[in-house]
Amino acid sequence: MRESMEFDVVIVGAGPSGLSTAIRLKQLNEDLNVCVLEKGSEVGAHILSGAVVEPRALNELFSNWQELGAPLNTPVSKDEVYLLKNGEIAKELPHALVPNTMKNDGNYIVSVGNLCRWLAEQAEGLGVEIFPGFAAAEVLYHEDGSVKGVATGDMGVSAKGEQLPTYMEGMELHATYTVFSEGCRGHLGKQLIEKFSLNRSADPQHYALGIKELWQIPAEKHQPGLVIHGAGWPLEEASGGFFLYHGDNQQVMVGLIVDLNYQNPWLSPYEEFQRLKHHPVIKQYLEGAERVSYGARAIAKGGWNALPTMTMPGAMLIGCDAGTLNVAKIKGTHTAMKSGMLAAEAMAKVFGSDGLSLDKTFQELFDQSWLKQELYGTRNFAPAMHKFGTFWGGAFNFIDQNIFGGKMPLTLRDTSLDYAQMEKANDTNKITYPKPDGKLSFDRLSSVFLSNTNHEEDQPCHLTLADDSIPTGSNLSDFAEPAQRYCPAGVYEIVEQEAGPKFQINAQNCLHCKTCDIKDPAQNITWVTPEGTGGPNYPNM
């Protein structure tokens, strides 16, 4: 029998949404017993985002956040948007032609990991209990089917399932309400969406893979507050775009976002990112600079049309676990925070009264909020890019956002499934990528090293296969086993042996990006939680 602890509210995930939920709950009712579970070794260890942050939600959470020392130190000073061609040609879009949603006046270039570390300090100051290094591995249910809480994973279990000398049984955390804020493609959130059919009225969720590096650049190249976005080359067989942000301390954040509905199984998002850095628009800042960190994370970008129901008996699903990213703004921090604040306000009302329904209370608050208005007003942005491509999709979005203000009387639907778009390897062009030069472009293993990723080696593999024969069977014959290429960390390999090809999983390298769980064409790979503290340890990301 596992030990258990009782709380009013248990929150799974110490990201912007989860921490905002905890803080707002304690602001509204200091007597509530609130705890936050975080699978990373510390708060912020697994947080990865661009990021330009709109402070709207933070202003509401802490009107005096500047006095309190929130790490928003670099206001955006300039926006540039480019269309790249052929690796050399760059066309900068006139500011007047950029969709209003992509303009960043009043926003800040931020490390969201550091923002979460600061939010955790505020939460603890209000009496929230935060437990880093404990992964919520299982949803617990009451006999009536409502959510009872979660159980943390056992620690000290060998790869063979045997108890090691370090064995420690997981603990149950019971709560009146459990809030799931695990981030994109949350392991438990995915189960809850299916169990309670939360997406029955929604379009399928769409995803992208975001790959990011942090560089220390020479002072003469540094332009604090400069924000660069763009699309086009090198993504000739996928949609997506790039970013480069000049933060503080002579650092720039550079990254590529690749939509995971691409068709060519030979495409490697990681290698596309390495190519991007050789473009003059990017290279001018990185030459002579030092790469200091690397990471990758999936992004839920279906927006309003793919948003599931966010309440269920005994629980709530918020932030990127639900998919609250505003893809038109390329921002999700403020929307994730607001979703958590609305969840807290709904729970606080229900705790303080008799007979109020959490579902109804939350829905009323959500319907009256700027969060709903913002997500609904940008509902066509991602479907337009999927349906019409970068140029015509961009033209549609300019009209929708700048002329109609997001109120165009038309809703585009996109019911395709990202993983099902992949075509057979023999029917597509094989892509040959240049070798890394060790100055601007690098191999995957040296990149994973910079992510500070680590897992206990002797533990069950957290990348599980429904059918062991698929990777070297249909996935290899039909798609040249694309896991070798879509994974940005070199987790998956096909090793040729005398007895035939072997599918090797290097789980130690895993960045917890969830791309394999999303993009595998057979939907054969499921990401489950490894031991707590395992995974990347991102500094300043």
C-alpha positions as CSV (number, residue, x, y, z in Angstrom):
1,M,0.0,0.0,0.0
2,R,1.6,3.3,-1.1
3,E,1.8,6.2,1.3
4,S,-0.5,9.1,0.5
5,M,-0.8,12.8,1.1
6,E,-3.9,14.9,1.0
7,F,-4.2,18.4,-0.5
8,D,-6.9,20.7,-1.7
9,V,-5.3,21.1,-5.1
10,V,-2.4,19.1,-6.7
11,I,-0.8,20.7,-9.8
12,V,1.2,18.6,-12.2
13,G,4.0,20.6,-13.8
14,A,5.8,23.7,-12.6
15,G,5.6,25.6,-15.9
16,P,4.0,29.1,-16.4
17,S,0.4,27.7,-16.3
18,G,0.9,25.5,-13.2
19,L,2.7,28.1,-11.2
20,S,0.2,30.8,-12.1
21,T,-2.6,28.5,-10.9
22,A,-0.8,27.9,-7.6
23,I,-0.1,31.6,-7.0
24,R,-3.6,32.8,-7.9
25,L,-5.2,30.1,-5.7
26,K,-3.1,31.3,-2.7
27,Q,-3.8,35.0,-3.5
28,L,-7.6,34.2,-3.4
29,N,-7.6,31.8,-0.4
30,E,-4.4,31.6,1.6
31,D,-5.9,28.6,3.6
32,L,-6.0,26.3,0.6
33,N,-3.4,23.5,0.8
34,V,-1.7,23.6,-2.7
35,C,1.2,21.5,-4.0
36,V,3.1,21.4,-7.3
37,L,4.9,18.4,-8.7
38,E,7.8,18.9,-11.1
39,K,9.5,16.1,-12.9
40,G,12.7,18.1,-13.6
41,S,15.6,18.3,-11.2
42,E,14.6,21.8,-10.4
43,V,11.9,24.3,-11.5
44,G,12.9,25.5,-15.0
45,A,15.1,22.5,-15.8
46,H,12.7,21.3,-18.5
47,I,11.3,24.6,-19.6
48,L,12.1,25.5,-23.2
49,S,10.7,28.4,-25.2
50,G,11.8,31.1,-27.6
51,A,10.8,33.5,-26.0
52,V,9.2,36.8,-26.5
53,V,6.8,37.3,-23.6
54,E,3.7,39.5,-23.6
55,P,3.4,40.7,-19.9
56,R,-0.4,40.9,-19.9
57,A,-1.1,37.9,-17.6
58,L,1.9,38.8,-15.4
59,N,0.6,42.3,-15.0
60,E,-2.6,40.8,-13.6
61,L,-0.8,38.2,-11.4
62,F,1.6,40.7,-9.9
63,S,1.0,44.4,-10.8
64,N,4.4,45.2,-9.1
65,W,6.4,42.4,-10.8
66,Q,9.2,44.9,-11.7
67,E,9.7,45.8,-8.0
68,L,9.6,42.1,-7.1
69,G,12.5,41.4,-9.6
70,A,10.8,39.4,-12.3
71,P,13.5,38.5,-14.9
72,L,12.0,40.5,-17.7
73,N,15.0,42.7,-18.4
74,T,15.1,43.2,-22.2
75,P,12.2,45.1,-23.8
76,V,11.8,44.5,-27.5
77,S,13.4,47.4,-29.4
78,K,12.9,46.4,-33.0
79,D,11.0,43.8,-35.1
80,E,12.4,42.4,-38.4
81,V,10.6,39.7,-40.5
82,Y,12.3,38.0,-43.4
83,L,11.4,35.6,-46.2
84,L,14.5,33.5,-47.0
85,K,15.3,31.9,-50.4
86,N,18.1,29.7,-51.7
87,G,20.2,30.1,-48.6
88,E,21.4,33.6,-49.8
89,I,18.5,35.8,-50.7
90,A,16.6,37.5,-48.0
91,K,13.6,39.8,-48.4
92,E,12.6,41.8,-45.3
93,L,8.9,42.4,-45.1
94,P,7.9,46.1,-44.7
95,H,6.5,46.6,-41.2
96,A,3.1,47.6,-42.6
97,L,2.7,44.1,-44.2
98,V,3.5,42.2,-41.0
99,P,0.3,40.8,-39.3
100,N,-0.4,42.9,-36.2
101,T,-0.2,39.7,-34.1
102,M,3.5,39.4,-34.9
103,K,4.4,43.0,-33.7
104,N,6.1,43.1,-30.3
105,D,5.7,46.6,-28.9
106,G,5.6,46.4,-25.1
107,N,6.9,42.8,-25.0
108,Y,10.1,41.4,-23.5
109,I,12.8,38.9,-24.6
110,V,12.9,36.4,-21.7
111,S,14.2,33.1,-20.5
112,V,11.0,31.3,-19.6
113,G,13.0,28.9,-17.5
114,N,14.2,31.8,-15.4
115,L,10.7,33.3,-15.3
116,C,9.4,29.9,-13.9
117,R,12.2,29.9,-11.3
118,W,11.1,33.4,-10.2
119,L,7.4,32.4,-10.2
120,A,8.3,29.4,-8.0
121,E,9.9,31.7,-5.5
122,Q,6.7,33.8,-5.4
123,A,4.6,30.7,-5.0
124,E,6.6,29.3,-2.1
125,G,6.5,32.7,-0.5
126,L,2.7,32.4,-0.5
127,G,2.8,28.9,1.1
128,V,2.7,26.6,-2.0
129,E,4.6,23.4,-1.6
130,I,6.7,22.6,-4.6
131,F,8.3,19.1,-5.1
132,P,10.9,19.1,-7.9
133,G,12.3,15.7,-9.0
134,F,9.0,13.9,-8.6
135,A,7.4,12.7,-11.8
136,A,3.6,12.2,-11.8
137,A,3.4,8.8,-13.5
138,E,-0.2,7.7,-13.0
139,V,-3.7,9.3,-12.7
140,L,-5.7,8.0,-9.7
141,Y,-9.5,7.7,-9.9
142,H,-12.4,7.4,-7.4
143,E,-14.8,4.6,-7.8
144,D,-17.2,6.9,-9.7
145,G,-14.5,7.6,-12.3
146,S,-13.7,11.1,-11.2
147,V,-10.0,12.0,-10.8
148,K,-8.7,11.5,-7.3
149,G,-5.1,12.6,-7.8
150,V,-1.8,11.3,-9.1
151,A,0.9,8.8,-8.0
152,T,4.6,9.6,-8.5
153,G,6.7,7.0,-10.2
154,D,8.7,4.4,-8.3
155,M,12.5,5.2,-8.2
156,G,15.3,2.7,-8.1
157,V,13.8,0.1,-10.5
158,S,16.2,-1.6,-12.9
159,A,15.7,-1.9,-16.6
160,K,14.6,-5.5,-15.9
161,G,12.0,-4.3,-13.5
162,E,13.9,-5.4,-10.4
163,Q,14.1,-3.3,-7.2
164,L,17.6,-1.9,-6.7
165,P,19.2,-0.9,-3.4
166,T,18.0,2.6,-4.1
167,Y,14.4,1.6,-4.5
168,M,11.8,4.0,-3.3
169,E,8.1,3.4,-3.8
170,G,6.0,6.2,-5.4
171,M,3.6,8.2,-3.4
172,E,-0.1,9.0,-3.9
173,L,-1.2,12.6,-3.8
174,H,-4.9,13.0,-3.4
175,A,-6.8,16.2,-3.9
176,T,-10.2,17.7,-4.3
177,Y,-9.0,19.0,-7.7
178,T,-6.0,18.0,-9.7
179,V,-4.6,20.4,-12.3
180,F,-2.6,19.0,-15.3
181,S,-0.1,21.5,-16.7
182,E,2.5,19.2,-18.1
183,G,3.2,21.2,-21.3
184,C,2.7,20.1,-24.9
185,R,1.6,16.4,-25.4
186,G,1.5,15.8,-21.6
187,H,1.8,12.1,-20.9
188,L,-1.2,12.1,-18.4
189,G,-3.0,14.9,-20.3
190,K,-3.0,12.7,-23.4
191,Q,-4.7,9.9,-21.4
192,L,-7.3,12.2,-19.9
193,I,-8.2,13.6,-23.2
194,E,-8.9,10.1,-24.5
195,K,-10.6,8.8,-21.3
196,F,-13.1,11.8,-21.0
197,S,-13.4,12.4,-24.8
198,L,-12.3,16.0,-24.1
199,N,-11.6,16.6,-27.8
200,R,-14.9,15.3,-29.1
201,S,-15.9,18.7,-30.4
202,A,-12.4,19.8,-31.5
203,D,-10.3,19.5,-34.6
204,P,-7.2,17.2,-34.2
205,Q,-4.4,18.9,-32.5
206,H,-1.5,20.0,-34.7
207,Y,2.1,20.1,-33.6
208,A,5.5,21.5,-34.5
209,L,9.0,20.8,-33.2
210,G,10.9,23.8,-31.9
211,I,14.7,23.5,-31.8
212,K,16.7,26.2,-30.0
213,E,20.2,27.2,-29.2
214,L,21.6,29.9,-26.9
215,W,24.7,31.7,-28.1
216,Q,27.1,34.1,-26.4
217,I,28.1,36.7,-29.1
218,P,30.6,39.5,-29.3
219,A,29.5,42.9,-27.9
220,E,29.8,44.7,-31.2
221,K,27.2,42.3,-32.7
222,H,24.8,42.5,-29.9
223,Q,21.6,44.5,-30.3
224,P,19.5,44.1,-27.1
225,G,15.8,43.9,-27.9
226,L,16.2,43.0,-31.6
227,V,13.6,40.4,-32.6
228,I,13.9,38.6,-36.0
229,H,11.3,36.2,-37.4
230,G,11.1,34.6,-40.8
231,A,10.0,31.7,-43.0
232,G,11.1,30.1,-46.2
233,W,14.5,28.5,-46.7
234,P,15.7,26.0,-45.6
235,L,12.2,24.6,-45.1
236,E,11.5,23.7,-48.7
237,E,9.6,20.5,-47.9
238,A,7.9,21.6,-44.6
239,S,6.2,24.6,-43.2
240,G,7.4,26.5,-40.2
241,G,9.7,29.4,-39.4
242,F,12.8,30.7,-37.6
243,F,13.5,33.2,-34.8
244,L,16.5,35.0,-33.5
245,Y,16.2,37.1,-30.3
246,H,18.9,39.4,-28.8
247,G,18.4,39.0,-25.0
248,D,20.6,40.4,-22.2
249,N,24.2,39.6,-21.3
250,Q,25.3,39.5,-24.9
251,Q,23.2,36.4,-25.6
252,V,21.1,35.5,-28.6
253,M,18.4,32.8,-28.8
254,V,18.2,31.2,-32.2
255,G,15.8,28.5,-33.3
256,L,13.7,26.8,-36.0
257,I,10.1,25.6,-35.7
258,V,9.2,22.8,-38.1
259,D,5.5,21.8,-38.5
260,L,5.1,18.1,-37.9
261,N,2.7,17.5,-40.7
262,Y,5.6,17.3,-43.2
263,Q,5.4,14.5,-45.8
264,N,9.0,13.6,-46.7
265,P,10.3,10.9,-44.3
266,W,13.9,11.9,-45.3
267,L,13.5,15.3,-43.7
268,S,15.4,15.9,-40.5
269,P,14.3,19.0,-38.5
270,Y,17.6,19.0,-36.7
271,E,19.6,19.1,-39.9
272,E,17.3,21.8,-41.3
273,F,18.2,23.9,-38.3
274,Q,21.9,23.4,-38.8
275,R,21.5,24.6,-42.4
276,L,19.6,27.7,-41.3
277,K,22.5,29.0,-39.2
278,H,24.6,29.3,-42.4
279,H,22.2,31.9,-43.9
280,P,23.7,35.4,-43.9
281,V,20.7,36.8,-41.9
282,I,21.6,34.4,-39.0
283,K,25.4,33.9,-39.6
284,Q,26.2,37.6,-39.2
285,Y,25.4,37.3,-35.5
286,L,26.8,33.8,-34.8
287,E,30.2,34.0,-36.5
288,G,32.9,34.2,-33.9
289,A,30.4,33.5,-31.1
290,E,30.1,30.6,-28.7
291,R,27.2,28.1,-28.5
292,V,26.3,27.6,-24.8
293,S,23.1,25.6,-24.7
294,Y,20.8,23.5,-26.9
295,G,17.3,22.0,-26.5
296,A,14.1,21.0,-28.3
297,R,10.4,20.7,-27.5
298,A,7.2,20.0,-29.3
299,I,4.7,22.8,-29.6
300,A,0.9,22.4,-29.7
301,K,-0.2,24.8,-32.4
302,G,-3.8,23.8,-33.3
303,G,-5.1,26.9,-31.4
304,W,-8.8,27.5,-30.9
305,N,-10.1,24.9,-33.3
306,A,-8.2,22.1,-31.6
307,L,-8.8,23.3,-28.0
308,P,-10.3,20.4,-25.9
309,T,-12.7,20.8,-23.1
310,M,-10.5,21.9,-20.1
311,T,-12.5,20.5,-17.2
312,M,-13.5,16.9,-16.2
313,P,-14.7,15.4,-13.0
314,G,-12.2,16.3,-10.3
315,A,-9.6,17.8,-12.6
316,M,-8.6,20.5,-15.1
317,L,-6.3,20.6,-18.2
318,I,-4.5,23.9,-18.7
319,G,-1.8,25.7,-20.7
320,C,0.1,23.8,-23.4
321,D,-1.3,20.5,-22.0
322,A,-4.6,21.7,-23.5
323,G,-3.0,23.7,-26.3
324,T,-3.6,27.4,-25.4
325,L,-0.7,28.7,-27.6
326,N,-1.5,31.7,-29.7
327,V,0.3,30.6,-32.9
328,A,-0.5,33.9,-34.7
329,K,1.6,35.7,-32.0
330,I,4.2,32.9,-31.8
331,K,3.6,33.2,-28.0
332,G,2.1,30.9,-25.4
333,T,3.5,32.0,-22.0
334,H,0.9,34.7,-21.4
335,T,-2.0,32.5,-22.6
336,A,-0.8,29.5,-20.5
337,M,-0.5,31.8,-17.4
338,K,-4.0,33.2,-18.0
339,S,-5.5,29.7,-18.4
340,G,-4.0,28.8,-15.0
341,M,-5.3,32.0,-13.4
342,L,-8.8,31.3,-14.7
343,A,-8.6,27.7,-13.4
344,A,-7.6,29.0,-10.0
345,E,-10.4,31.6,-9.9
346,A,-12.9,28.9,-10.8
347,M,-11.6,26.5,-8.1
348,A,-11.5,29.3,-5.5
349,K,-15.2,30.1,-6.2
350,V,-16.2,26.4,-6.0
351,F,-14.3,25.8,-2.7
352,G,-16.1,28.8,-1.1
353,S,-19.7,27.8,-1.9
354,D,-22.2,25.0,-2.0
355,G,-23.4,23.4,-5.2
356,L,-21.3,25.4,-7.7
357,S,-20.1,23.3,-10.6
358,L,-16.4,23.6,-11.5
359,D,-17.2,23.0,-15.2
360,K,-19.8,25.7,-15.4
361,T,-17.9,28.2,-13.3
362,F,-14.7,27.8,-15.3
363,Q,-16.6,28.1,-18.6
364,E,-18.3,31.3,-17.5
365,L,-14.9,32.8,-16.5
366,F,-13.3,31.6,-19.7
367,D,-16.1,33.0,-21.9
368,Q,-15.7,36.4,-20.3
369,S,-11.9,36.5,-20.6
370,W,-9.5,38.0,-23.0
371,L,-8.0,34.5,-23.4
372,K,-11.0,33.3,-25.3
373,Q,-11.2,36.5,-27.3
374,E,-7.5,36.2,-28.3
375,L,-7.6,32.5,-29.2
376,Y,-10.9,32.8,-31.1
377,G,-9.6,35.9,-33.0
378,T,-6.6,33.9,-34.3
379,R,-8.4,30.7,-35.0
380,N,-7.7,30.8,-38.8
381,F,-3.9,31.6,-38.6
382,A,-2.5,28.0,-38.5
383,P,-5.1,26.4,-40.7
384,A,-4.4,29.1,-43.4
385,M,-0.7,28.3,-43.4
386,H,-1.4,24.6,-43.6
387,K,-4.0,24.9,-46.4
388,F,-2.5,27.7,-48.5
389,G,1.3,27.6,-47.8
390,T,3.6,30.4,-46.5
391,F,2.8,33.0,-49.2
392,W,-0.9,32.8,-49.7
393,G,-1.5,31.7,-46.1
394,G,0.4,34.8,-45.0
395,A,-1.7,37.0,-47.3
396,F,-4.9,35.5,-45.9
397,N,-3.7,36.1,-42.4
398,F,-2.7,39.7,-43.1
399,I,-6.3,40.4,-44.3
400,D,-7.8,38.4,-41.4
401,Q,-5.7,40.1,-38.7
402,N,-4.9,43.6,-40.0
403,I,-8.2,44.3,-41.9
404,F,-10.8,42.2,-40.1
405,G,-9.1,42.2,-36.7
406,G,-9.6,38.5,-36.4
407,K,-13.3,38.8,-36.9
408,M,-13.6,37.5,-40.5
409,P,-16.9,35.6,-40.7
410,L,-15.1,32.4,-41.7
411,T,-13.6,29.5,-39.8
412,L,-11.1,27.3,-41.6
413,R,-11.0,23.7,-40.5
414,D,-8.0,21.4,-40.6
415,T,-9.0,17.8,-39.7
416,S,-5.8,16.2,-41.0
417,L,-3.5,14.2,-38.7
418,D,0.1,15.2,-38.5
419,Y,1.5,11.7,-38.4
420,A,-0.7,10.4,-41.2
421,Q,0.8,12.9,-43.7
422,M,4.1,11.0,-44.2
423,E,4.6,9.6,-47.6
424,K,6.6,6.4,-48.6
425,A,10.3,6.9,-48.8
426,N,10.5,5.5,-52.4
427,D,7.9,8.2,-53.5
428,T,9.9,11.1,-52.1
429,N,13.2,12.8,-52.8
430,K,16.0,11.7,-50.5
431,I,17.6,14.7,-48.8
432,T,21.3,14.9,-48.3
433,Y,22.5,17.3,-45.6
434,P,25.9,18.9,-45.4
435,K,28.3,17.8,-42.7
436,P,28.6,20.1,-39.7
437,D,31.5,22.5,-39.7
438,G,31.9,22.6,-35.9
439,K,31.5,26.4,-36.0
440,L,27.9,27.2,-36.9
441,S,26.6,23.6,-37.4
442,F,27.1,20.6,-35.1
443,D,26.3,16.9,-34.7
444,R,23.5,15.8,-32.5
445,L,25.5,14.2,-29.7
446,S,27.6,17.4,-29.1
447,S,24.3,19.3,-29.0
448,V,22.7,16.9,-26.5
449,F,25.8,17.4,-24.3
450,L,25.0,21.1,-24.1
451,S,21.5,20.3,-22.9
452,N,22.9,18.7,-19.7
453,T,20.6,15.7,-20.3
454,N,21.0,12.8,-18.0
455,H,18.9,9.7,-16.9
456,E,19.7,6.9,-14.5
457,E,21.0,4.3,-16.9
458,D,19.6,1.3,-15.2
459,Q,15.9,2.0,-15.3
460,P,13.0,0.9,-17.5
461,C,13.0,2.5,-20.9
462,H,10.6,5.4,-20.9
463,L,10.1,5.2,-24.7
464,T,7.8,2.2,-25.1
465,L,6.8,0.3,-28.2
466,A,3.4,-1.1,-28.7
467,D,4.9,-3.6,-31.3
468,D,8.6,-4.3,-31.3
469,S,8.5,-5.5,-34.9
470,I,7.2,-2.3,-36.5
471,P,10.5,-0.2,-36.5
472,T,12.5,-2.8,-38.5
473,G,9.4,-3.9,-40.4
474,S,6.9,-1.5,-42.0
475,N,8.5,1.7,-40.7
476,L,11.9,0.7,-42.2
477,S,10.5,-0.7,-45.5
478,D,8.0,2.1,-46.1
479,F,9.5,5.1,-44.4
480,A,13.2,4.3,-44.0
481,E,12.4,4.4,-40.2
482,P,12.0,8.2,-39.8
483,A,12.6,8.2,-36.1
484,Q,16.3,8.3,-37.0
485,R,15.7,11.7,-38.5
486,Y,12.8,13.4,-36.7
487,C,14.3,12.9,-33.2
488,P,16.5,16.0,-32.4
489,A,18.6,14.0,-29.9
490,G,19.8,10.9,-31.7
491,V,17.7,8.6,-29.5
492,Y,16.7,6.2,-32.3
493,E,19.1,4.3,-34.5
494,I,18.9,1.4,-37.0
495,V,22.0,-0.8,-36.3
496,E,22.9,-3.2,-39.0
497,Q,23.7,-6.7,-37.7
498,E,24.4,-10.1,-39.2
499,A,20.9,-11.2,-38.0
500,G,19.3,-8.2,-39.6
501,P,18.6,-4.6,-38.7
502,K,18.1,-3.7,-35.0
503,F,16.1,-0.8,-33.7
504,Q,18.2,0.8,-30.9
505,I,16.7,3.3,-28.4
506,N,19.3,5.5,-26.7
507,A,16.9,6.7,-24.0
508,Q,19.7,8.4,-22.1
509,N,19.8,11.1,-24.8
510,C,16.1,11.9,-24.6
511,L,15.2,15.7,-24.3
512,H,11.6,14.9,-23.5
513,C,10.5,16.8,-26.6
514,K,7.7,14.2,-27.4
515,T,8.2,14.3,-31.2
516,C,8.4,10.5,-31.4
517,D,5.0,10.2,-29.6
518,I,3.5,12.6,-32.1
519,K,5.2,11.9,-35.5
520,D,5.7,8.1,-35.6
521,P,3.6,7.1,-38.7
522,A,2.5,3.9,-36.9
523,Q,1.7,5.7,-33.6
524,N,3.8,2.9,-32.1
525,I,5.9,4.9,-29.7
526,T,4.6,6.2,-26.4
527,W,6.6,8.5,-24.2
528,V,6.1,7.8,-20.5
529,T,7.7,9.4,-17.5
530,P,11.2,8.3,-16.6
531,E,12.5,8.6,-13.0
532,G,12.1,12.0,-11.5
533,T,15.1,14.4,-12.2
534,G,15.8,12.7,-15.5
535,G,16.0,14.6,-18.7
536,P,17.6,17.9,-19.7
537,N,18.8,20.6,-17.2
538,Y,18.4,23.8,-19.2
539,P,20.2,26.9,-18.0
540,N,18.7,30.3,-19.1
541,M,16.5,28.7,-21.8
